[in-house]
Structures are given as C-alpha cells and as structure tokens.
Amino acid sequence: MSPRPEEAAMRREVVKRIETVIKDLWPTADVQIFGSFSTGLYLPTSDIDLVVFGKWERPPLQLLEQALRKHNVAEPYSIKVLDKATVPIIKLTDQETEVKVDISFNVETGVKAARFIKEYMKKYSLLPYLILVLKQFLLQRDLNEVFTGGISSYSLILMAISFLQLHPRIDARRADENLGMLLIEFFELYGRNFNYLKTGIRIKNGGAYIAKEEIMKVMTNGYRPSMLCIEDPLLPGNDVGRSSYGAMQVKQVFDYAYIVLSHAVSPLARSYPNRDSE
C-alpha cells in the first residue's frame, strides 16, 4: 500500500511545475511541501499540500491563480480560490496527472506538523503501516475528511501515536510485532474502550489520557472540548478534533471492524460461523 517510486516521482513533477510558476512570479519565495506527501503517508487519492513563504501583506491568492491559469498547469474548471476559509488556499487539479493540490501562504503549522510526524515515525517503525491501512479503511467508508463527517489525517495519526505510546504491552512497539494484532487492538481501543465523553488525548511528555475538564483550563475563550478531543502537541490551546462532528460514526466503524476481525481470527470461528458479518 505504501507509494511506489513512480508515484513519488510523478508527484515531484507536479510540485516542480507549480514551483516554476511561483518562482517566476516571486523569485525569492520559498515553496515547501507538507502533509502526507512530505511524510510518505499518502494514498493514490491524497492531495499534495504546498505552502509558499514570502513577504506579503495579504496572501496573493488571485495573482497566483491567474499565473497558474496562464501556464495551463491546472484543469481549467478545477482551480478555486478559497479566500474566506480559516486558512485561505488555492485548490486545483493538475492537468497532466489529475493529482489534487492545495496551496497556502505563510502558514507554518503544516510544515511543523510534518516534521513532528516524521520524528514519531523514526521512534515507532510500525506507525506508517498502521496509518496507511487505517487511512484506506476510512477512505473506503467516506470518513477520511472532516467536511464529510470523518476525521482528519492529523487526528488519525495522533490517535495512532497515542495508541502506541500507551499500549500496555511494551513489545507492541517492536518492529517484528504482529501487525494484524495491533490493528485489531487499535479498533478495540477506539471502537469499544476509549471514553470519548470524558477523556482527551495528550501526546506530549510521553503521552497520557486526561480529563476534558483539565483540557478546558488551557483552552482559550472558554472553549468546550469536542467529542474527539486531542490536544495539539504543537499549538497548546488547540483541539485537533474540534471539527470532527462525525467522530461517533468513526467510533462505530472501528467497533464493527473489531467484531468482524476478532471473530475471523478466533479459534472458535470455524465452529460457529457468524453469517451476518461474514
């Protein structure tokens, strides 16, 4: 499931085409990749996330949009400027490859998050395998985007890091651990055992579960923690799960996956076929 070299090369070409247009406009601008392409945790359907750093009063979204149109980089009807979004971006689909690209300006959080994830991938060699399977699992159920009622990749990655940090078996972090078992245990934790109503997830300082009341104390403007409450390890006071309004739906599919998989591997499964979830 991990990307093939050809896929990586194709995506680098897309970045190069867009970077050429940007450098043409602003020779001193710095273009950086973040998100799943930067960490290597991308599926064939994943977007490429780019951020442009430079000296502007306001993000020059329209200027770049015109330049991209002029150079025929994007499919003509795919290019959109979302200047009212929390983070203003340009969305487009690359003409040659049909890969989707999001471009933002002067936003450092994505680059920092990618660096943070890479550090944990070094620490837990099993993390990428777990993430790619879970991403595909959620994609197939249309639960891989916040705006369709799912959870973001960043939330999913932090949930997986927390799962490995706080796993009761220390051997669960070993590179030769049974990955199938880990997957079932992940589904069991977040589908059955985790108390979404009262508990928040903390990654920093080795990881912990903390009462939502505690999290509320550090949140700004009397913000109430969301159902899936994950303290942002890079931005204290930010709840990563705050937009995931469909978190309980994700919990349900995790629970169902746990039932089906644990039945499939149970020694009793052959004697008692479960026709309903076969």
JOJOMO-V199278 format. One record per residue. RES is the residue in three letters. SS is DSSP state (~ for helix, > for strand, _ for the rest). OMEGA is omega in whole degrees, -180 to 180 (none if undefined). Layout:
BEGIN
[[RES/SS/OMEGA] [RES/SS/OMEGA]]
END
This chain:
BEGIN
[[MET/_/-179] [SER/_/-172] [PRO/_/176] [ARG/_/-180] [PRO/~/-179] [GLU/~/180] [GLU/~/180] [ALA/~/-179] [ALA/~/180] [MET/~/-179] [ARG/~/177] [ARG/~/178] [GLU/~/179] [VAL/~/-179] [VAL/~/-178] [LYS/~/-180] [ARG/~/-178] [ILE/~/-180] [GLU/~/179] [THR/~/179] [VAL/~/-179] [ILE/~/-178] [LYS/~/177] [ASP/~/180] [LEU/~/-175] [TRP/_/-175] [PRO/_/-177] [THR/_/-179] [ALA/_/179] [ASP/>/-179] [VAL/>/-180] [GLN/>/177] [ILE/>/170] [PHE/>/179] [GLY/~/-169] [SER/~/179] [PHE/~/180] [SER/~/-178] [THR/~/-177] [GLY/_/-177] [LEU/_/-176] [TYR/_/174] [LEU/_/179] [PRO/_/-177] [THR/_/-174] [SER/_/175] [ASP/_/167] [ILE/>/179] [ASP/>/178] [LEU/>/173] [VAL/>/-179] [VAL/>/179] [PHE/>/179] [GLY/_/-177] [LYS/_/176] [TRP/_/174] [GLU/_/179] [ARG/_/-179] [PRO/_/-177] [PRO/_/-174] [LEU/~/-176] [GLN/~/179] [LEU/~/-179] [LEU/~/179] [GLU/~/-180] [GLN/~/-179] [ALA/~/-180] [LEU/~/177] [ARG/~/-177] [LYS/~/-178] [HIS/_/179] [ASN/_/179] [VAL/_/-174] [ALA/>/170] [GLU/_/-169] [PRO/_/-175] [TYR/_/-174] [SER/_/-171] [ILE/_/-177] [LYS/>/175] [VAL/>/178] [LEU/>/-175] [ASP/_/179] [LYS/_/-178] [ALA/_/178] [THR/_/172] [VAL/_/-179] [PRO/_/-178] [ILE/>/168] [ILE/>/177] [LYS/>/177] [LEU/>/173] [THR/>/-178] [ASP/>/-176] [GLN/_/-173] [GLU/_/-170] [THR/_/-175] [GLU/_/175] [VAL/_/-180] [LYS/>/-178] [VAL/>/173] [ASP/>/-180] [ILE/>/176] [SER/>/-178] [PHE/>/171] [ASN/_/177] [VAL/_/-173] [GLU/_/-171] [THR/~/-178] [GLY/~/-179] [VAL/~/179] [LYS/~/-180] [ALA/~/180] [ALA/~/179] [ARG/~/-179] [PHE/~/-179] [ILE/~/180] [LYS/~/178] [GLU/~/-180] [TYR/~/176] [MET/~/176] [LYS/~/-177] [LYS/~/-179] [TYR/_/-175] [SER/_/-179] [LEU/_/-174] [LEU/~/-178] [PRO/~/-179] [TYR/~/-179] [LEU/~/-177] [ILE/~/-176] [LEU/~/179] [VAL/~/-179] [LEU/~/178] [LYS/~/179] [GLN/~/179] [PHE/~/-179] [LEU/~/178] [LEU/~/-179] [GLN/~/-179] [ARG/_/179] [ASP/_/-178] [LEU/_/-176] [ASN/_/178] [GLU/_/-179] [VAL/~/-174] [PHE/~/173] [THR/~/176] [GLY/_/179] [GLY/_/177] [ILE/_/-178] [SER/_/176] [SER/~/-178] [TYR/~/177] [SER/~/-178] [LEU/~/-179] [ILE/~/179] [LEU/~/176] [MET/~/-179] [ALA/~/178] [ILE/~/-180] [SER/~/179] [PHE/~/-179] [LEU/~/179] [GLN/~/-170] [LEU/_/-179] [HIS/_/-177] [PRO/_/178] [ARG/_/-179] [ILE/~/-179] [ASP/~/180] [ALA/~/-179] [ARG/~/-178] [ARG/_/-175] [ALA/_/-178] [ASP/_/-179] [GLU/_/178] [ASN/_/-175] [LEU/~/179] [GLY/~/179] [MET/~/179] [LEU/~/-180] [LEU/~/179] [ILE/~/180] [GLU/~/176] [PHE/~/179] [PHE/~/-179] [GLU/~/-179] [LEU/~/-172] [TYR/~/176] [GLY/~/-173] [ARG/~/-164] [ASN/~/-174] [PHE/_/-179] [ASN/_/-177] [TYR/_/-175] [LEU/_/-170] [LYS/_/-167] [THR/>/173] [GLY/>/-179] [ILE/>/175] [ARG/>/-179] [ILE/_/-172] [LYS/_/-180] [ASN/_/175] [GLY/_/174] [GLY/_/178] [ALA/>/167] [TYR/>/180] [ILE/>/180] [ALA/>/-180] [LYS/~/178] [GLU/~/180] [GLU/~/-178] [ILE/~/-179] [MET/~/-177] [LYS/~/-178] [VAL/~/178] [MET/_/-178] [THR/_/175] [ASN/_/176] [GLY/_/180] [TYR/_/178] [ARG/_/-178] [PRO/_/-179] [SER/_/180] [MET/_/174] [LEU/_/-172] [CYS/>/-180] [ILE/>/179] [GLU/>/-179] [ASP/_/-178] [PRO/_/-176] [LEU/_/-177] [LEU/_/-179] [PRO/_/-178] [GLY/_/177] [ASN/_/178] [ASP/>/-174] [VAL/_/-177] [GLY/_/-170] [ARG/_/-178] [SER/_/-174] [SER/_/-176] [TYR/_/-180] [GLY/_/-176] [ALA/~/-178] [MET/~/175] [GLN/~/177] [VAL/~/177] [LYS/~/-179] [GLN/~/-179] [VAL/~/175] [PHE/~/180] [ASP/~/-179] [TYR/~/178] [ALA/~/178] [TYR/~/-179] [ILE/~/-176] [VAL/~/-176] [LEU/~/-179] [SER/~/175] [HIS/~/-177] [ALA/~/-177] [VAL/~/-179] [SER/_/179] [PRO/_/-179] [LEU/_/-172] [ALA/_/-177] [ARG/_/-179] [SER/_/-178] [TYR/_/-178] [PRO/_/-180] [ASN/_/-172] [ARG/~/-175] [ASP/~/-175] [SER/~/-173] [GLU/_/none]]
END
